[in-house]
Amino acid sequence: MRWTHLPDRRDVVIVGGGHNGLVAATYLALAGKRVTVLEKLDTLGGAAVSAQAFEGVDARLSRYSYLVSLLPRRIIDDLGLDITLARRRYSSYTPEPGTDRGLLIDNHSPEKPAGWDAFYEGTGRLARAIFPTVTEPLLTRSEARRALGDDALWESMVERPIGSTIADAFDDDLVRGVVLTDGLIGTFAPNIDESLAANRCFLYHVIGGGTGDWDVPVGGMGAVTGELARAARIAGAELVTGAEVTSITPDGVVTYRHRDEELQLAGSWVLANVAPSVLESLVSIRPRAAYPTRDGVEGAQVKVNLLLSRLPRLKDTAVDPAAAFGGTFHINETWSQLSAAYDAASAGRIPDPLPCEIYCHSLTDPTILSPELRAAGAQTLTVFGLHTPSRLVDEANNDAMRASLQAAVVESLDSVLAEPVESLLLTDASGQPTIETKTTLDLEHALGLPGGNIFHAPLSWPFADDDAPLDTPARRWGVATAHPRILLCGAGAQRGGGVSGIGGHNAAMAILSA
Ligand SMILES: Cc1cc2nc3c(=O)[nH]c(=O)nc-3n(C[C@H](O)[C@H](O)[C@H](O)COP(=O)(O)OP(=O)(O)OC[C@H]3O[C@@H](n4cnc5c(N)ncnc54)[C@H](O)[C@@H]3O)c2cc1C
């Protein structure tokens, strides 16, 4: 009788079924481990999913994350994933505020702003030196510097604020802003950021695949997660949805709720696909507050999804909308506008104008639309608004802020369009316009992202400090926590942010090499 009270045993229990949890599960199951993934939601994939966002409208949008750069070829090949990533011809388009002209960066054209090629030749070398190391045990800072083999380049990208490097490399206000945005995605930082958080963010935006290209997942982000779930199941991992983990003991007992039942599993290892601060609250014996996870971790963006009857016309008639919307379309993101936006948000206001980047998935990959929507010429837009830190949003004002942020995004878009974007929205089955907005608090509620932080926690360098203890497999792989049996396997692991599978891969390697 005694034995019936003991929890079932597993080699590995994975808390969270985001894409990283699925990567870890597949590697471990392929190696013969008995693995169970417990996912709170009824769907797998976390922030890497497709969803039918508008009732009765057959368009499957990448609801949260939308482009892939950091997923290493090695993981795709090791796990036998059937994923197609489409390269974009246009890198970016940015209208010049106050004019009807803009800057189009066409990867097929040699015409680039002054200083562009030299600057990106440097980031290319950085990418080729660093990216192959992210699926290996951590290099130390000195080793990474030696691997790059160019101290001046290292200084300019790693040691001094990236904004200073950009300001030295480019004279033009607009070009400086376009380049800087890679340091500000999901990261609330001033143009010249002495804390170097913007450098870390910039680095992860330029090293992916050894090129820094951001590709379109054909079929939407859900196609990536769908493949990962398929691979995990074939490898023999057990994937349980609707299973919310409520506590974890340091010796590996995981308590969870599933269909109104409280159940337990005991793992020789526990992998946390949840954010580090969420893990902390699950392991803590202190009672949990409603949202205990925000302390010290801040998101900084607003995400808006739209379905339009067609692409909008631009004020800039010299550029084909299909080219402008085919790459990353920057709006109100000059250097001076980014600086003013940071100041406004720091003072508690929504920036006006709001710096935004837009991208049209359906231009590159129309398969996310039904044949009817495709035939009618419908297009999806995904907008990522910058400098809207989670400190602006709380439980009391979330609905009002969602409306204000959506209005700010629409106004920012309209400042470069020749027609109001809202006039092109379709309607869903209830007659509502096909636009949805996710605040940082919405992301915290839906996915458990602390403060809506898209990377689970502030990004860390892709190398260890020279004096960091690298005395255990978990530490060498950058996945250690305060508890030896519990490892991080998600975006919050060192080198983990973004849709990359790197956190999952590295946690699995730490276990397999222990
Ligand atoms: C709006 C937005 C846009 C983004 N855009 C991009 C992009 O274009 N490209 C890119 O590379 N990255 C992007 N990112 C970042 C990227 O999506 C994430 O960093 C990545 O998906 C994290 O994956 P993960 O598997 O580590 O964690 P998550 O996707 O966060 O998954 C964690 C899982 O844990 C589950 N969970 C939480 N608590 C519990 C619990 N108590 N019990 C059980 N399960 C639990 C959650 O439901 C979730 O499924 C974006 C993120 C957001 C939010």
The ligand as an ORCA input file, in Angstrom:
! r2SCAN-3c Opt
* xyz 0 1
  C       5.231     38.824    -29.069
  C       6.498     38.026    -29.235
  C       7.198     38.101    -30.421
  C       8.392     37.389    -30.584
  N       9.020     37.394    -31.789
  C      10.055     36.551    -31.991
  C      10.551     36.322    -33.301
  O      10.022     36.822    -34.302
  N      11.629     35.489    -33.431
  C      12.223     34.887    -32.349
  O      13.225     34.173    -32.523
  N      11.740     35.059    -31.101
  C      10.659     35.844    -30.909
  N      10.102     35.950    -29.668
  C      10.743     35.246    -28.542
  C      10.462     33.748    -28.562
  O       9.144     33.495    -28.979
  C      10.668     33.134    -27.184
  O      11.902     33.542    -26.637
  C      10.621     31.606    -27.279
  O       9.444     31.187    -27.933
  C      10.724     31.000    -25.920
  O      10.555     29.615    -26.051
  P      10.598     28.662    -24.797
  O      10.241     27.293    -25.274
  O      11.881     28.808    -24.089
  O       9.486     29.220    -23.802
  P       7.949     29.545    -23.983
  O       7.581     29.640    -25.413
  O       7.667     30.717    -23.110
  O       7.244     28.264    -23.395
  C       7.122     28.030    -22.012
  C       5.936     27.131    -21.800
  O       5.776     26.879    -20.409
  C       4.395     26.831    -20.116
  N       4.206     27.050    -18.685
  C       4.322     28.205    -17.991
  N       4.068     27.987    -16.678
  C       3.788     26.669    -16.547
  C       3.446     25.831    -15.446
  N       3.339     26.314    -14.180
  N       3.217     24.504    -15.672
  C       3.329     23.988    -16.930
  N       3.628     24.740    -17.999
  C       3.876     26.058    -17.812
  C       3.828     27.940    -20.970
  O       2.430     27.803    -21.154
  C       4.620     27.760    -22.267
  O       3.981     26.875    -23.163
  C       8.893     36.613    -29.505
  C       8.165     36.501    -28.329
  C       6.964     37.188    -28.187
  C       6.186     37.034    -26.922
*
